[in-house]
């Protein structure tokens, strides 16, 4: 299995966490989506990461489609630990939260943070490169506080974000937070419940791959890989 | 069952078509998302249509989540006519196309068309109201040609858009096209295969509700409700 991804694309990070939970080690192929390479556009005309490619299977574009496919082909084998719960009503709640993090938190927080602070370092000026936009960063850093409080509120009420058990919702929230955390942009002191929940997710062996990521010339925040932050 | 929708929101139209295929007649509650009413935000914090509300079930926000829920709770009963096919590989293809229409075609075509030509008529100036933006309309009208050709290419190769049978993919594409068609913004002469495929979808009894929609003071294009256009 191959995963076309970017190490700091939060949707790709979600799929890496998910594959690790299934015990699958994909071959990782790094994509810089702003280069709009024809080979990658042929694989996914929308030009976005992640894309999963498995032999004899049509390429699966996007975190949502990959997650549904993995649940359908491997989910039942996890039994009680299934990451998209069995009951339709619980599935609504898990999918609702995943959509919230992948769309709303992405737009409010991780898209601007990752674009301005990471992707722009690699973009040429005609690809949108240049110095970070201070206004966009300021907005993202204000927005993350609300998302962190919401995560804390869920974690306090429910143990895991969507209910009693770890689900796609935890992996999605953690994927987005982890990208911001690398950059030192998560104000952990805002919400102790969110911090304690993230410490639990981050301590899972399946998180190791993501904690080993690094950008040449831009080391992670001091607490990024620290399980006891 | 209640569906919070707007008659010209393409994602809401998709759900109305889907519910009709399942033989469900929801109570329709019209929402003007730009008013950001607290009652609606309580139902769906992201503030977007559609939202499905069924007794004893958490409210389901968004076309994708509603479609998955309906498939899980009613899909099997359709047997051979199941709208999200049974095999995981076929499900990837159906979901890929649905995502393409709901995200890419929406961004390129129906979001600007519907916003500029319909929603803005009802928005106050502090809600973003005003005359249509000619540049946005020109771009949308150029973009629809490519989407129409892609639909034609799929329809010619496959009978229905994702394969041998009607699926979510056909309903999604038809929902977006129908909103543009009301406005007279579909250049049907660009692709005969797309036109013939749309004529087949539009002739289904489940399409009647949508063809009866109208905006006071803004009648539909001459061919909108014409099955033999």
Interface residues (C-beta under 8 A of the other chain):
Chain A: X45 X46 X57 X58 X60 X61 X62 X64 X65 X68 X69 X72 X73 X88 X89 X91 X92 X93 X95 X96 X99 X100 X103 X104
Chain B: X45 X46 X57 X58 X60 X61 X62 X64 X65 X68 X69 X72 X73 X88 X89 X91 X92 X93 X95 X96 X99 X100 X103 X104
